[in-house]
Structures are given as structure tokens and as C-alpha cells.
Amino acid sequence: AFSHCLNLENINLPSGLEIIDVHAFEYCTSITNITIPSDVNFIGEGAFSHCNKLKSMSIPFVGCENTNNEFSYLGYIFGAPSSKDNNTYVPNSLEEIYVTNTLFISKGAFERLKNLKLVYLSEGLMEISDNAFYKTTGIKTIIIPSTVTKINDSAFKESTNLTNVILKCDQLSLEIKDSAFMDCNMLTNIDVLSADIDITIGKNAFNGCINLSNLDILNHTSYIGESAFSNCTSIKEINISPKTIYIGDYAFGNCSNLTSVYISEKVEHIGFGVLKNATKLSKLTIPYLGQTIDDDINFFLGYFFGGASAEENSIYVPNTLEKITITSSKVIGSNAFLDCVSLKEIQVESENTIIKQGAFTNCTSLTNMHISFTKEYTYPCFGYFFGTSSYLENNIYVPNTLKEVLISGDGDICDYAFYNINSLETVIIFSKINYVGLNSFKGCNTLKSITIPYIGTSLDNKNNNTFTDLFENVPNTLTSVIVLGGEKAPKYAFNNCSYIKSIYLASSIKKIESYAFSNCTSLENININNNIEIIESYAFNNLPSLKTIIIPH
């Protein structure tokens, strides 16, 4: 109709127009902008071919008609035989496209367009198909309308100048499928504008996005596919929210600048090698060891880093990893942390976790441990966790770097449990522990501070009911004692503990018996709670160093 109108600059197409036929505006070389009304339902092949000054277009759909077919790519209306030829036929001058009235962006719609800088997608759009923006290298920001529910395979793959993705997300769910943003190597941010959306991320979806650092998307994600964020080398911190239930193999593999990872205890599946080659990782929080909480094969730390057995921990676990927190594991098996020589701190938060013999064998740099003693399992000595069942070998198996131990749970601490562990400085035993063994800290000659659940070996033990029963000889390094429970400070409870400087008594204690603190010649401070009802005679006999004692009314 207007073919070869070389000087035609402006076109106002009327509403009600339904068809623009083949070659309709061919060689209209002076047109710079065109708006196609939403009533148009067909645009013929090559309708705008050789419109070489066209800068901006507003179109109701991409391709020949508003259906998802083999001609639904932008180059079709410029004469391109396939989407792979988009860049050859679409004029280099075209920088802006406004798509105003379609449910889907079809396969290859904007594929390989190098000069296109802006694509506006209108509300009502539901799906972005495979390869829709594959190698569309001019676009820097894309706003995904709130109505979109699917971004399909390789939709934005190798869009190498894309820096920002904004997901408006007003639907219940959004699927980001395999390789959707793979190798978008300038992508830095993915912003999610809805708090309630459930996002699933497919295999390789963001693999190779080497500048991606903002992972707000993980707060909204229930499924993370295999290698979804592999080779994202700018990520430094990962927080997997309680919404996530599945993490695939190698999901964060080769994220070589990761320093901190937190995985929620709600996760039900953690894939093999999920953190492979995270060579700068220093802090890791995980719900359990292995693929699932009931995995009895892969219950070793190296599984997360690509190791096939516990014997490969030393090869695959990064030598920068210093702190591990395990939040909900049922069992920590033998050799789980074998040869993890860089670890300095281990926290086992669940009070019901069973720890098997040798779980921490050859963890030679450990300084801090928080572990549980459960009543369902008996630990003959503390060295048991490092490979021995004899307290006489504690000083051989327990690393000489260990400074602090916190013990939770409702189990028993056996007699002589910590015998001769000469590096210990701080011990905290929480109040649910049922029994603290006779002479359990004998030979701990560097101990400075201890927190105990009650005075003596148990709440109802009438024979071994003094503080000294835990030591035989209280070390001269011990200066601070905190008592968390019990109803009384028994007779002679701290008698002759001549090096202790500070004692704090729990609010549950109501009675202090005779000579309870007698001859504590270095004692400077005693904190007595407001519930004390009885203080017997000579309770504080011979305390020459006492500076402060708080006695209730």
C-alpha cells in the first residue's frame, strides 16, 4: 500500500484497522516512529522491511498475529525467514519496542537483536517463551509484568548487557525455567516487588551471571534447580529462606567468592556439590548433613562440596571454612567432619541430635563447640566425639586448641568425661542436663569459667552434692562460676575453693547451707537472688577478699 514511499515520515493508523498486509510499508525509509493499533490482528511478512530509520515501534503483538506460532518473531514483519535472522533484517536504528496487547512473547521473538535497548511489556502478558530474548545484547533493564507466570527456557540467555531484572509478580507463582538468564554476565540485580509470590528456579537459570550479587529472589523461592546459580562469582552471601524446600545439585557451584551461607531448617532436599569450589567460604549454617534429614549415606560435610566420602573431606571442604552451625539434624555420624582441619567453631543447636563416635576426628583447629547430650545416647567421655571411648585418651584425641564448650540437651555427662583436657577455658552446661559426672572436669587445669545447671552431680544426689565433686581438685585458674538451677547451695558446696573470685546463684535457689562458701579466700563478688529464704550460720565464713555481696531483703 505504501511501498517505496521514501519521503513518508509520519503515519497515523486508525483504530479499527485489522490487517496490515505483506510489504505494506516496504522501503518507507524516512519513518522513525510507528504505532500499530491494538485492533490489528495480522501483520504480513516484510510489512516494514527496509524501514532503515525506524527508531521506535508500538505493536500489539510480536510477529504476524496474536497467536503463538512459527512466525511470532519480530524479524518476520521485516522480512526475516527465521528468528535467527532477526538481527540481519530488523533495522539497526530500532531501539525501542512497546508490546501492548498480548498474552505471550513467543519463541525467539527478539532473538539476537543487538541494538534494541528498550522493550516494554504490558500488563496482561502471561508467558515469555523459549529464547524470546536470546542474545538480545542491547537491553540493560527488563521489567516483567505482574501477570507473567512463566519465563521459559533460555528466555534471556546470553543477554550480555542486561543488568537489572524487575519482577513485579502479582500472581501466586512464577516459574523461571532452565537457563532462563544463563550467561547474562552483566546482571547484578533481581528485584522482586511482591512479598507473597512463590518462585521456582530451573536448572542453570542464572548460571554464569558473574556480576550477580543481589539475591533477594531467594526470599521468595521454593525450588532451586541444578546449577541454578553456578559460576555466579560475585555472590558473597546466601540466605536460603524457610520458603525453600528443594536445592538441586551444584546449585551454587563455583561461586568462588562466597563467604557466608545460611540454609533454613525447612529445606527438605540439599543437592550434591551444592557449594562445590566455594573456596572462600568461612561460615556455614545447615539444617543437617547429607541430601535429606534422614540420609544415612551422605552424612559427611564434604558432600556439600563435591566429595564422595568422608575420606575426601580434606580435599573438597574449603580450607577457609571456620564455623559450622547445624540446626536440626537427627544424627551426626562417625567421621562426619573427618579431617576438617580449618574448622574453629561447631554449633549443634538441636538438643535431640545424636553425635556418633569420631564425628569430629582430626578437627585439629577447633576452639569452640556447642553440642548436645541426649538421654537416648550415652557418651563415655568427651574424647568420644574425636574417636576414643576412654577418658584416659582425652588429651590425645581432643584438639589442644579447644577453649570453649557449651553443652545442651537432657542427657548425662559421664564421670571423668572431660578428664585431662588441658586447653579448656570456658564450659557452659545448660539446665536440662540430667547428670554431671563425678570428677568430670578433673585435670582441666586451664579452666577459667564454668556454668553449671546445679551444684553437684545432680539435683537429687545427696552424696556428691558439692562443687568440688566435679573436679577432685578445683584448678587454680578457675575464677568464675555461674549456677543456673537447683534449690539450694548445700553444706560445703564451695568449701576451700580458694581461687574463685565470682559466683552467681540462680533465682531458683532458696537456701544457702552452713559453710557453703567457707574459705573461698579469693572470692570478691557473690550475687544472691531475691528468692533466698534461709542463709545458715557460717555460710560465708572466712572470705577475706569479699568486696561485694548482694543480699535480698
C-alpha positions in Angstrom: 0.0 0.0 0.0 2.8 2.4 0.9 5.7 0.6 -0.5 8.7 2.8 -1.6 7.2 6.0 -0.1 10.7 7.1 0.5 9.8 10.5 2.0 6.9 9.4 4.2 7.8 10.4 7.8 4.6 10.1 9.8 1.7 7.5 9.8 -1.4 7.6 11.9 -3.1 4.3 11.6 -6.8 4.4 12.5 -8.4 2.3 15.3 -10.5 -0.4 13.8 -7.7 -1.4 11.4 -7.3 -5.1 11.5 -4.8 -6.1 8.8 -1.5 -4.7 7.6 -0.6 -6.8 4.5 2.7 -8.1 3.3 5.2 -5.4 2.2 2.7 -2.7 3.2 5.4 -0.1 4.2 8.4 -1.7 2.5 11.2 0.8 1.8 9.5 3.7 3.8 13.0 4.8 4.6 12.1 8.1 6.3 9.7 6.7 9.0 11.2 6.9 12.5 8.2 6.0 14.7 5.1 3.9 14.2 2.2 2.9 16.5 0.1 -0.1 15.4 -3.4 0.0 16.9 -4.5 -2.8 19.2 -7.3 -3.8 16.8 -4.8 -5.1 14.3 -4.8 -8.9 14.3 -2.5 -9.6 11.3 0.8 -8.1 10.1 2.1 -9.5 6.8 5.6 -10.8 6.1 8.0 -7.9 5.4 5.4 -5.3 6.1 8.1 -3.0 7.3 11.2 -4.3 5.5 13.9 -1.8 4.8 12.4 0.9 7.1 16.0 1.7 7.9 15.4 4.8 10.0 12.8 3.3 12.3 13.7 4.0 15.9 10.6 3.2 17.9 7.6 0.9 17.5 4.4 0.2 19.4 2.9 -3.2 18.5 0.0 -5.2 19.9 1.9 -8.4 19.5 5.2 -9.8 18.0 5.2 -11.3 14.6 2.3 -11.9 12.2 -0.6 -12.4 14.5 -1.6 -12.6 18.2 -1.0 -16.4 18.5 2.0 -18.4 19.5 3.1 -19.7 16.1 6.3 -20.1 14.0 6.0 -16.6 12.7 5.8 -14.9 16.1 9.2 -13.2 16.0 9.9 -9.5 15.3 12.0 -10.1 12.2 9.1 -11.6 10.4 7.5 -8.2 9.7 10.9 -7.0 8.4 11.2 -10.0 6.0 13.4 -12.3 8.1 12.9 -16.0 7.3 13.5 -17.1 10.9 14.1 -15.7 14.3 17.8 -16.5 14.0 17.8 -13.8 11.2 16.2 -11.1 13.4 19.4 -9.1 13.6 20.0 -9.1 9.8 16.6 -7.9 8.9 15.4 -5.7 11.8 16.9 -2.2 11.2 19.9 -1.3 13.3 18.2 2.0 14.1 15.4 0.4 16.1 16.0 0.9 19.8 12.6 0.8 21.4 9.7 -1.6 21.3 6.4 -1.3 23.1 4.3 -4.5 23.2 0.8 -3.5 24.2 -1.7 -6.3 23.9 -0.6 -9.9 24.0 -0.6 -12.9 26.4 2.8 -14.2 25.4 6.1 -13.3 23.9 6.8 -16.2 21.6 9.8 -18.3 20.9 12.7 -16.3 19.5 10.6 -13.1 19.4 13.6 -10.7 19.9 16.4 -13.2 19.5 19.9 -11.9 18.6 18.9 -8.2 18.3 22.0 -6.3 19.2 20.8 -2.7 19.0 17.4 -2.9 20.8 17.8 -1.0 24.1 14.2 -1.0 25.5 11.4 -3.5 25.4 8.2 -2.5 27.3 6.0 -5.4 28.1 2.4 -4.5 29.1 0.3 -6.0 31.9 -1.8 -9.0 30.8 1.3 -10.8 29.5 1.4 -14.3 30.9 4.4 -16.1 29.4 7.8 -15.4 27.9 8.7 -18.3 25.7 12.0 -20.1 24.9 14.8 -17.9 23.5 12.5 -14.9 23.4 15.4 -12.5 24.2 18.3 -14.9 23.5 21.4 -12.9 22.7 19.4 -9.6 22.8 22.6 -7.8 23.9 21.4 -4.1 23.9 18.8 -4.3 26.7 20.0 -3.2 30.2 16.8 -3.4 32.2 13.7 -5.5 31.8 10.5 -5.1 33.8 8.5 -8.3 33.9 4.8 -7.5 34.3 2.9 -8.7 37.3 0.7 -11.0 35.2 3.6 -13.2 34.0 3.7 -16.7 35.4 6.4 -18.3 33.2 9.8 -17.3 31.9 10.7 -20.2 29.8 13.9 -22.0 28.8 16.8 -19.7 27.7 14.4 -16.7 27.5 17.1 -14.2 28.3 20.2 -16.4 27.8 23.3 -14.5 26.9 21.7 -11.1 27.0 25.1 -9.9 27.9 24.2 -6.2 28.7 21.2 -7.0 30.9 22.0 -5.5 34.4 18.6 -5.3 36.1 15.6 -7.6 36.2 12.5 -6.3 38.0 9.8 -8.9 38.7 6.5 -7.2 39.5 5.0 -10.6 40.4 1.3 -10.2 41.4 0.4 -13.8 40.8 0.6 -16.7 43.2 3.6 -18.3 41.4 6.3 -17.7 38.9 8.3 -20.3 37.0 11.8 -19.3 35.9 12.8 -22.2 33.7 16.1 -23.8 32.6 18.8 -21.5 31.5 16.4 -18.6 31.5 19.1 -16.0 32.4 22.2 -18.1 31.8 25.4 -16.2 31.0 23.8 -12.8 31.5 27.2 -11.7 32.6 26.4 -8.1 33.4 23.3 -8.9 35.5 23.7 -7.5 39.0 20.2 -7.3 40.5 17.0 -9.3 40.5 14.3 -7.3 42.3 11.1 -8.9 43.4 8.3 -6.5 44.1 5.8 -8.9 45.8 6.2 -10.5 49.2 3.8 -13.4 48.6 5.0 -14.8 45.3 6.2 -18.4 45.1 9.1 -18.7 42.6 10.6 -21.8 41.2 14.1 -21.6 39.6 15.1 -24.1 37.0 18.3 -25.8 36.0 21.1 -23.4 35.1 18.6 -20.5 35.3 21.3 -18.0 36.4 24.4 -20.0 35.7 27.3 -17.8 34.6 25.8 -14.5 35.8 29.2 -13.5 37.1 28.2 -10.0 38.3 25.0 -11.1 40.1 25.3 -10.1 43.8 21.7 -9.3 44.9 19.8 -12.5 45.7 16.6 -11.0 47.1 14.9 -13.6 44.8 15.8 -16.3 47.3 13.4 -14.9 49.9 10.6 -15.9 47.5 11.9 -19.2 46.1 10.6 -22.7 47.0 12.6 -24.6 44.4 16.2 -24.1 43.3 17.2 -26.3 40.4 20.5 -28.0 39.5 23.4 -25.4 38.9 20.8 -22.6 39.1 23.4 -20.1 40.4 26.6 -21.9 39.4 29.5 -19.7 38.4 27.9 -16.6 39.9 31.3 -15.4 41.2 30.2 -12.1 42.7 27.8 -13.6 45.3 29.3 -13.3 48.7 26.4 -14.3 51.0 23.5 -16.7 50.6 20.4 -16.9 52.8 18.0 -19.7 52.0 14.7 -18.7 53.5 12.1 -21.1 55.2 10.1 -20.9 52.0 12.7 -23.0 50.1 12.2 -26.8 50.3 14.5 -28.1 47.5 18.0 -27.2 46.4 19.4 -29.1 43.4 22.9 -30.5 42.8 25.6 -27.8 42.3 23.1 -25.1 42.8 25.8 -22.7 43.9 28.8 -24.5 42.5 31.9 -22.4 41.6 30.6 -19.4 43.5 34.2 -18.8 44.4 33.7 -15.6 46.4 31.1 -16.9 48.8 32.0 -16.2 52.4 28.7 -17.0 54.3 25.9 -19.4 53.6 22.7 -19.9 55.7 20.3 -22.7 54.7 17.0 -22.8 56.6 16.0 -25.9 58.6 12.8 -26.1 56.4 14.8 -27.3 53.4 13.9 -30.9 52.7 16.5 -31.7 50.0 20.0 -30.4 49.5 21.8 -31.5 46.3 25.3 -32.9 45.9 28.1 -30.4 45.5 25.8 -27.5 46.2 28.7 -25.4 47.3 31.5 -27.0 45.2 34.5 -24.8 44.8 33.3 -22.2 47.3 36.9 -21.6 48.1 36.5 -18.5 50.3 33.6 -19.8 52.5 34.2 -19.1 56.2 30.7 -19.5 57.7 28.1 -22.2 57.0 24.7 -22.9 58.6 23.0 -26.1 57.5 20.0 -28.0 58.9 21.6 -31.4 58.6 24.4 -33.3 56.8 23.5 -35.1 53.5 20.8 -34.9 51.0 17.9 -35.1 53.4 17.5 -35.2 57.2 17.2 -39.0 57.1 20.2 -39.6 54.7 22.4 -42.3 56.3 24.9 -42.4 53.4 26.0 -38.9 52.7 26.2 -37.6 56.3 29.6 -36.0 55.9 30.5 -32.4 55.4 32.3 -32.9 52.1 29.0 -34.0 50.4 28.1 -30.3 50.0 31.4 -29.5 48.3 31.5 -32.5 45.9 33.3 -35.1 47.9 32.2 -38.8 47.5 33.1 -39.9 51.0 34.2 -38.6 54.4 37.8 -39.5 53.5 37.6 -36.8 50.8 36.6 -34.0 53.3 40.2 -32.8 53.4 40.2 -32.4 49.5 36.8 -30.8 49.0 35.9 -28.8 52.1 37.5 -25.3 51.7 40.4 -24.6 54.0 38.8 -21.2 54.7 35.8 -22.7 56.5 36.0 -21.9 60.2 32.4 -22.0 61.5 29.7 -24.6 61.1 26.2 -24.4 62.6 23.8 -27.4 62.4 20.3 -26.5 63.3 18.0 -29.6 63.2 20.0 -32.8 62.5 18.8 -36.1 64.0 22.2 -37.7 63.8 25.8 -36.6 63.1 27.5 -39.8 62.0 31.0 -41.1 62.5 33.7 -39.2 60.6 31.1 -36.6 59.5 33.8 -33.9 60.0 36.8 -36.1 59.5 40.0 -34.1 58.7 38.2 -30.7 58.6 41.3 -29.1 59.9 40.3 -25.5 59.3 37.2 -25.6 61.5 37.4 -23.5 64.6 33.8 -23.4 65.7 31.0 -26.1 65.6 27.5 -25.5 66.9 24.9 -28.3 67.1 21.7 -26.4 68.0 19.2 -29.2 68.3 19.0 -30.7 71.8 18.0 -34.1 70.3 20.9 -34.6 67.9 22.8 -37.8 68.4 26.5 -37.5 67.7 28.3 -40.7 66.9 31.9 -41.7 67.8 34.6 -39.9 65.9 32.3 -37.4 64.3 34.9 -34.7 64.7 38.0 -36.8 64.2 41.1 -34.8 63.4 39.4 -31.4 63.6 42.7 -30.1 64.9 41.9 -26.4 65.0 38.7 -26.4 66.9 38.4 -23.7 69.6 34.6 -23.6 70.3 32.0 -26.3 70.4 28.3 -26.3 71.2 26.9 -29.8 71.3 24.0 -31.8 72.7 24.0 -34.7 75.1 20.7 -36.6 74.6 19.3 -39.1 77.1 18.8 -41.5 74.2 22.6 -42.0 73.8 25.5 -42.4 76.3 28.8 -40.7 75.7 31.6 -42.4 77.7 33.8 -39.3 77.5 34.2 -36.1 75.6 37.0 -37.6 73.5 34.4 -40.0 72.1 33.4 -37.2 69.7 37.0 -37.3 68.4 37.5 -41.0 68.1 38.2 -42.5 71.6 36.0 -44.3 74.1 38.4 -43.9 77.0 38.6 -40.8 79.1 42.3 -41.6 79.6 42.9 -40.7 76.0 41.0 -37.4 76.0 44.3 -35.5 75.9 45.4 -37.5 72.8 42.2 -37.2 70.7 40.7 -33.8 71.8 42.5 -31.0 69.9 44.7 -28.9 72.1 43.2 -25.7 70.6 39.7 -26.3 72.2 38.9 -23.4 74.5 35.1 -23.3 75.0 32.4 -26.0 75.2 28.7 -25.4 75.5 26.5 -28.5 76.3 22.8 -28.6 75.9 20.3 -31.5 75.8 18.7 -33.7 78.5 21.3 -36.5 78.8 24.1 -37.4 81.2 27.7 -36.2 81.3 29.7 -39.3 82.4 32.2 -39.5 85.3 35.6 -38.2 84.2 34.1 -37.0 80.9 36.5 -34.1 80.4 39.4 -35.6 82.2 42.7 -34.0 81.5 41.6 -31.7 78.7 44.2 -29.1 79.5 43.2 -26.5 76.9 39.6 -25.8 78.1 39.0 -22.3 79.5 35.2 -22.0 79.4 32.5 -24.6 79.9 28.7 -23.9 79.9 26.3 -26.7 80.8 22.7 -25.8 80.2 20.0 -26.5 82.8 18.3 -29.6 81.2 21.4 -31.8 81.6 20.3 -34.7 83.9 23.7 -35.6 85.4 27.2 -34.1 85.6 29.7 -36.8 86.3 31.9 -37.2 89.3 35.3 -35.7 88.6 34.0 -34.9 85.2 36.5 -32.0 84.9 39.4 -33.5 86.8 42.7 -32.4 85.3 41.2 -29.4 83.3 43.9 -27.2 84.7 43.3 -24.2 82.4 39.6 -23.8 83.1 38.7 -20.2 83.9 34.9 -20.1 83.9 32.2 -22.7 84.3 28.4 -22.5 84.1 26.6 -25.5 85.7 22.9 -26.5 85.9 23.1 -27.1 89.7 25.6 -27.6 92.4 27.0 -31.2 92.5 26.5 -34.1 90.1 22.7 -34.0 90.0 19.7 -32.3 91.5 18.8 -35.2 93.9 22.2 -36.6 94.6 22.7 -36.4 98.4 26.3 -37.8 98.4 28.1 -35.9 95.6 26.5 -32.6 96.1 29.3 -30.1 96.2 31.1 -28.1 93.5 34.4 -29.9 94.2 32.8 -33.2 93.3 33.2 -32.2 89.7 36.9 -31.7 89.9 38.5 -33.6 92.8 40.9 -30.6 92.9 39.5 -27.3 91.6 42.1 -25.8 89.3 43.7 -22.6 90.5 42.8 -20.9 87.1 39.1 -21.1 87.8 37.8 -17.7 88.9 34.1 -17.5 87.8 31.2 -19.8 88.5 27.5 -19.4 87.4 24.8 -21.7 88.8 21.7 -21.9 86.6 19.4 -24.0 88.8 18.8 -26.1 91.9 17.0 -25.1 95.1 19.9 -24.8 97.5 23.7 -24.3 97.9 24.5 -27.4 100.0 26.7 -27.6 103.0 30.4 -27.2 102.0 29.2 -26.6 98.4 32.3 -24.4 97.6 34.3 -25.0 100.7 38.1 -24.3 100.2 37.6 -23.2 96.5 40.3 -20.6 97.2 40.8 -19.3 93.7 37.2 -18.5 92.7 36.6 -14.7 92.5 32.9 -14.5 91.4 29.8 -16.7 92.0 26.4 -16.1 90.6 23.5 -18.1 92.1 20.3 -18.9 90.1 16.9 -17.4 91.1 15.6 -20.9 91.9 18.0 -21.2 94.9 16.1 -20.6 98.2 18.6 -21.8 100.8 22.3 -21.4 101.5 23.5 -24.0 104.0 26.3 -23.8 106.5 29.9 -23.3 105.2 28.6 -23.3 101.6 31.2 -20.7 100.7 33.7 -21.2 103.6 37.3 -20.5 103.0 36.8 -19.1 99.5 39.7 -16.8 100.2 39.8 -15.1 96.7 36.0 -14.6 96.4 35.3 -11.0 95.7 31.7 -11.0 94.4 28.6 -13.0 95.2 25.2 -12.4 93.5 22.4 -13.8 95.6 18.9 -13.8 94.2 15.8 -12.2 95.7 14.2 -15.6 96.4 16.6 -16.6 99.1 14.7 -17.6 102.3 17.4 -19.1 104.5 21.1 -18.4 105.0 22.6 -20.7 107.6 25.4 -20.0 110.0 29.0 -19.7 108.8 27.7 -19.8 105.2 30.3 -17.1 104.3 33.0 -18.0 106.8 36.5 -16.7 106.1 36.1 -14.6 103.0 38.9 -12.1 103.3 38.8 -10.9 99.7 35.0 -10.3 99.6 34.2 -6.9 98.1 30.5 -7.2 97.1 27.7 -9.3 98.3 24.1 -8.6 97.3 21.7 -10.0 99.9 17.9 -9.6 99.4 15.6 -8.0 101.9 
